[in-house]
């Protein structure tokens, strides 16, 4: 029987990454975005394992674990703290509060499933997760082997970068990352990737500022540009009209892995067509 894992997490990107990895392992997921709902779902569904962020609304992780361990019916369900708290003593504090395990953020996809197996005796893992290599984690990717192109991923949030890197690793020769526009421009000049994938909202300069810079530079004329936006499609259209330039692909959050794979595969097909024409 497939194990059921409840993810208590209010950050959509963290939730998406964990659920994607869990589902790719052949397991089932439940999701709660606040502590009250998390406790209610544990009581209602009795999952085999709970992954609990510390900083969630309504009840924080320590309040959640206190309620679960106080219940004779629920205390045997293992609960792992998944948290950005990484100071000296934070791990010990989590265990002292009653957590059965501790995983620091950002999530490491190559070791994530292996960390959960310990708490799921007898659970079977689908074939892709028997290797710890990151490219093998994406079970849904239709690309059999990496191509020769490289991509630059630009985002100020490490978890967003890790999600995209995990999904796209089987498709591309190299993946470069930048946390802001200035860093991205330096890498563009140095690495000359064929593709750019950028978030829109970043401090100081946005992904559309990067798009403007790329479109103005003759050396980057052939570079294909994809954006991921958290604003609504209508608001994004307004932003584009103000800029007078358009990216080659547009995606909106929450972003499904298959959407990202499809968009990047489409851009790779455009590169193939260029090569045929030349």
VEXDOPA-294950 format. One record per residue (C-alpha): residue in one letter; x negated, y, z. Coordinates in pm, 1 decimal. Last residue first. Layout:
residues N
a, X, Y, Z;
...
END
This chain:
residues 278
x, -2071.9, 2716.2, -4135.3;
x, -1703.7, 2625.6, -4149.9;
x, -1757.2, 2292.7, -3976.5;
x, -1956.4, 2458.2, -3695.8;
x, -1686.0, 2716.0, -3643.2;
x, -1421.4, 2445.5, -3629.4;
x, -1618.6, 2259.2, -3363.5;
x, -1644.3, 2577.4, -3155.3;
x, -1267.6, 2617.7, -3180.2;
x, -1227.6, 2259.4, -3059.0;
x, -1438.7, 2345.3, -2755.7;
x, -1197.2, 2630.6, -2682.0;
x, -904.1, 2390.4, -2693.1;
x, -1084.2, 2146.6, -2463.1;
x, -1134.0, 2435.4, -2220.3;
x, -761.4, 2510.4, -2215.9;
x, -656.7, 2145.6, -2190.6;
x, -897.1, 2071.3, -1904.9;
x, -778.3, 2377.7, -1716.7;
x, -414.1, 2287.2, -1761.3;
x, -481.2, 1924.0, -1665.4;
x, -641.4, 2039.0, -1339.4;
x, -324.4, 2231.5, -1242.0;
x, -368.4, 2600.8, -1169.9;
x, -152.6, 2780.8, -916.5;
x, -248.5, 3017.9, -1063.6;
x, -227.0, 3143.3, -1419.9;
x, -433.4, 3055.0, -1724.5;
x, -536.3, 3267.4, -2023.9;
x, -751.9, 3160.2, -2318.5;
x, -947.0, 3352.2, -2584.1;
x, -950.3, 3672.5, -2380.8;
x, -791.4, 3988.2, -2518.2;
x, -918.0, 4340.9, -2563.2;
x, -727.1, 4670.3, -2568.8;
x, -797.7, 4722.4, -2197.4;
x, -473.7, 4896.3, -2097.5;
x, -272.1, 4648.7, -2299.4;
x, -447.9, 4364.5, -2115.4;
x, -355.0, 4499.1, -1773.1;
x, 9.2, 4532.9, -1877.0;
x, 8.5, 4176.3, -2008.0;
x, -124.6, 4060.5, -1669.9;
x, 167.1, 4221.0, -1492.1;
x, 407.6, 4030.3, -1719.1;
x, 220.1, 3699.7, -1672.3;
x, 232.9, 3738.1, -1292.5;
x, -89.3, 3804.6, -1106.6;
x, -317.8, 3524.6, -981.6;
x, -515.9, 3515.0, -1305.8;
x, -761.2, 3268.6, -1457.1;
x, -952.3, 3393.0, -1759.0;
x, -1113.7, 3225.7, -2059.9;
x, -1376.8, 3381.0, -2291.0;
x, -1549.7, 3230.3, -2591.8;
x, -1899.1, 3361.0, -2667.1;
x, -1941.6, 3416.6, -3040.8;
x, -1988.7, 3793.4, -3017.3;
x, -2230.1, 3768.8, -2724.6;
x, -2534.1, 3925.6, -2894.6;
x, -2313.1, 4203.8, -3031.1;
x, -2232.2, 4328.9, -2675.9;
x, -1906.7, 4523.8, -2651.2;
x, -1685.0, 4214.9, -2621.3;
x, -1894.2, 4081.6, -2335.9;
x, -1880.4, 4406.9, -2140.8;
x, -1504.2, 4440.7, -2181.4;
x, -1449.7, 4078.1, -2070.9;
x, -1665.2, 4139.9, -1763.8;
x, -1452.9, 4440.3, -1674.3;
x, -1151.4, 4213.2, -1728.3;
x, -1293.6, 3970.0, -1474.0;
x, -1294.1, 4252.0, -1223.7;
x, -1567.7, 4477.1, -1090.2;
x, -1625.1, 4592.5, -731.1;
x, -1472.6, 4288.8, -557.0;
x, -1311.5, 4016.6, -770.5;
x, -963.4, 3974.6, -915.7;
x, -959.1, 3833.2, -1267.1;
x, -1126.7, 3495.7, -1218.0;
x, -1367.5, 3400.3, -1490.2;
x, -1442.0, 3117.8, -1732.4;
x, -1710.1, 3198.0, -1990.3;
x, -1803.0, 2963.5, -2275.0;
x, -2097.8, 2923.3, -2515.1;
x, -2351.4, 2991.1, -2243.9;
x, -2645.7, 3225.0, -2323.3;
x, -2860.6, 3129.3, -2021.3;
x, -3064.9, 3446.6, -1956.7;
x, -2847.4, 3724.0, -2098.3;
x, -2530.1, 3558.8, -1978.2;
x, -2690.8, 3491.4, -1641.5;
x, -2766.5, 3860.7, -1591.2;
x, -2415.3, 3956.2, -1698.1;
x, -2264.1, 3705.0, -1456.1;
x, -2466.6, 3841.7, -1163.9;
x, -2332.3, 4190.9, -1230.6;
x, -1978.4, 4055.9, -1270.0;
x, -1965.6, 3875.1, -936.2;
x, -2006.9, 3532.7, -775.9;
x, -2184.9, 3363.8, -1065.6;
x, -2195.8, 2998.5, -1166.0;
x, -2368.4, 2800.7, -1442.1;
x, -2235.0, 2467.2, -1564.9;
x, -2440.4, 2266.8, -1811.8;
x, -2378.6, 1994.7, -2069.9;
x, -2000.1, 2015.8, -2064.5;
x, -1692.2, 1794.8, -2043.7;
x, -1760.8, 1566.0, -1748.5;
x, -1837.3, 1863.1, -1518.8;
x, -1514.5, 2049.0, -1601.0;
x, -1289.2, 1932.9, -1317.0;
x, -1553.4, 1937.4, -1045.3;
x, -1694.9, 2273.2, -1153.5;
x, -1349.0, 2426.4, -1165.2;
x, -1268.0, 2313.2, -809.9;
x, -1611.9, 2409.4, -682.0;
x, -1587.7, 2758.2, -829.7;
x, -1249.2, 2815.3, -669.4;
x, -1378.4, 2688.8, -333.8;
x, -1678.9, 2923.7, -349.0;
x, -1465.2, 3234.9, -389.6;
x, -1619.7, 3531.6, -573.4;
x, -1552.7, 3379.1, -914.2;
x, -1741.8, 3355.3, -1243.1;
x, -1789.3, 3018.5, -1413.8;
x, -2045.0, 3020.7, -1697.9;
x, -2010.4, 2731.5, -1939.9;
x, -2250.2, 2515.5, -2141.2;
x, -2203.5, 2336.6, -2471.8;
x, -2372.3, 2010.6, -2576.3;
x, -2079.4, 1787.7, -2495.6;
x, -2045.2, 1566.6, -2191.2;
x, -1916.3, 1212.2, -2242.8;
x, -1578.4, 1039.2, -2263.9;
x, -1363.7, 1352.7, -2266.9;
x, -1009.9, 1258.3, -2164.4;
x, -1046.7, 1392.3, -1813.0;
x, -788.6, 1243.8, -1577.9;
x, -1027.5, 1056.2, -1349.5;
x, -1232.6, 1360.6, -1261.9;
x, -1459.3, 1239.6, -983.1;
x, -1708.6, 1068.6, -1212.3;
x, -1870.0, 1398.9, -1305.0;
x, -1953.3, 1466.7, -936.5;
x, -2174.5, 1159.5, -894.4;
x, -2081.5, 973.0, -576.6;
x, -1988.1, 657.1, -764.8;
x, -1709.9, 429.0, -640.2;
x, -1473.5, 725.3, -679.3;
x, -1395.1, 664.3, -1045.7;
x, -1281.2, 307.0, -971.7;
x, -976.3, 379.0, -759.1;
x, -1019.9, 355.0, -383.6;
x, -852.3, 84.6, -176.8;
x, -756.6, 153.7, 183.1;
x, -828.9, -134.1, 422.6;
x, -924.2, 90.7, 709.4;
x, -829.0, 452.8, 640.1;
x, -1027.3, 674.1, 878.5;
x, -1367.1, 581.5, 737.5;
x, -1228.3, 621.9, 385.1;
x, -1183.4, 994.8, 445.4;
x, -1550.3, 1094.8, 435.5;
x, -1605.9, 881.4, 124.8;
x, -1327.6, 1078.5, -42.3;
x, -1499.1, 1412.4, 23.0;
x, -1857.2, 1316.5, -62.5;
x, -1886.2, 1429.6, -428.6;
x, -1608.5, 1686.3, -385.7;
x, -1797.5, 1886.5, -118.3;
x, -1525.0, 2102.8, 36.9;
x, -1635.8, 2457.8, 117.4;
x, -1573.9, 2415.1, 402.6;
x, -1681.6, 2189.4, 688.0;
x, -1525.4, 1847.2, 754.9;
x, -1467.5, 1729.1, 1113.1;
x, -1316.6, 1403.5, 1239.4;
x, -1094.0, 1261.8, 1513.7;
x, -973.1, 1599.7, 1638.3;
x, -888.0, 1599.3, 2008.6;
x, -983.4, 1944.4, 2135.5;
x, -1326.0, 1813.7, 2240.5;
x, -1385.6, 1696.2, 1883.5;
x, -1309.9, 2043.1, 1745.7;
x, -1521.8, 2214.3, 2012.0;
x, -1815.6, 1987.2, 1929.9;
x, -1794.2, 2081.3, 1562.9;
x, -1770.1, 2450.7, 1647.0;
x, -2069.8, 2435.6, 1884.9;
x, -2319.7, 2607.1, 1658.6;
x, -2126.4, 2796.1, 1393.7;
x, -1958.3, 2624.1, 1100.4;
x, -1596.8, 2733.4, 1120.3;
x, -1491.7, 2714.2, 755.5;
x, -1259.1, 2431.6, 848.6;
x, -1121.2, 2089.5, 772.4;
x, -1040.5, 1932.3, 1109.8;
x, -958.6, 1565.7, 1062.0;
x, -655.4, 1408.0, 1231.2;
x, -615.7, 1033.5, 1289.0;
x, -260.8, 913.4, 1364.6;
x, -273.2, 737.2, 1703.7;
x, -144.4, 1044.7, 1887.7;
x, 186.4, 1049.5, 1699.5;
x, 427.9, 827.2, 1897.4;
x, 282.2, 896.0, 2242.8;
x, 294.0, 1268.4, 2167.6;
x, 41.6, 1489.1, 2349.5;
x, -217.1, 1416.4, 2079.7;
x, 7.9, 1568.6, 1815.5;
x, 96.3, 1878.6, 2016.9;
x, -264.3, 1956.6, 2111.5;
x, -381.8, 1887.1, 1755.3;
x, -139.8, 2145.8, 1618.4;
x, -230.7, 2409.2, 1877.6;
x, -598.3, 2363.4, 1794.0;
x, -527.2, 2386.2, 1422.0;
x, -330.9, 2708.4, 1449.1;
x, 47.5, 2719.0, 1487.8;
x, 253.3, 2984.5, 1307.2;
x, -12.9, 3040.3, 1040.2;
x, -313.0, 2820.8, 952.1;
x, -670.6, 2885.5, 1066.1;
x, -798.0, 2545.8, 1180.7;
x, -726.1, 2358.6, 857.4;
x, -584.7, 2012.6, 914.9;
x, -634.2, 1695.3, 713.9;
x, -394.9, 1432.2, 850.5;
x, -424.3, 1057.0, 794.2;
x, -191.9, 756.6, 760.8;
x, 113.8, 978.9, 742.5;
x, 403.2, 940.5, 991.7;
x, 660.1, 1100.7, 757.1;
x, 895.7, 1285.8, 991.7;
x, 671.5, 1344.8, 1294.8;
x, 367.8, 1433.6, 1082.9;
x, 593.0, 1649.7, 865.2;
x, 724.8, 1843.9, 1165.4;
x, 372.0, 1902.4, 1298.2;
x, 263.0, 2039.8, 960.2;
x, 578.4, 2248.8, 919.1;
x, 500.4, 2422.7, 1245.9;
x, 134.5, 2461.4, 1156.9;
x, 177.5, 2629.0, 821.3;
x, 135.5, 2541.7, 452.4;
x, 227.6, 2172.9, 473.4;
x, 141.3, 1925.2, 198.8;
x, 192.8, 1550.0, 150.5;
x, -39.7, 1344.6, -64.0;
x, -50.8, 987.8, -195.6;
x, -365.0, 789.1, -279.5;
x, -515.9, 666.9, -608.3;
x, -854.9, 830.3, -558.2;
x, -756.4, 1088.9, -818.4;
x, -461.9, 1176.4, -594.4;
x, -695.2, 1251.7, -302.9;
x, -931.7, 1458.8, -518.3;
x, -647.1, 1665.9, -663.5;
x, -485.1, 1708.4, -324.5;
x, -809.1, 1838.9, -174.8;
x, -876.0, 2081.9, -460.3;
x, -519.6, 2212.6, -478.3;
x, -494.6, 2265.9, -104.2;
x, -823.5, 2456.7, -97.8;
x, -703.2, 2674.1, -385.8;
x, -361.9, 2737.6, -230.4;
x, -499.2, 2845.3, 108.3;
x, -238.8, 2770.2, 375.9;
x, -363.9, 2420.3, 465.0;
x, -211.0, 2120.2, 640.9;
x, -287.4, 1828.6, 406.6;
x, -94.1, 1511.0, 490.5;
x, -244.2, 1187.9, 358.0;
x, -39.8, 884.0, 261.6;
x, -225.8, 556.7, 213.2;
x, -131.5, 345.6, -89.5;
x, 0.0, 0.0, 0.0;
END
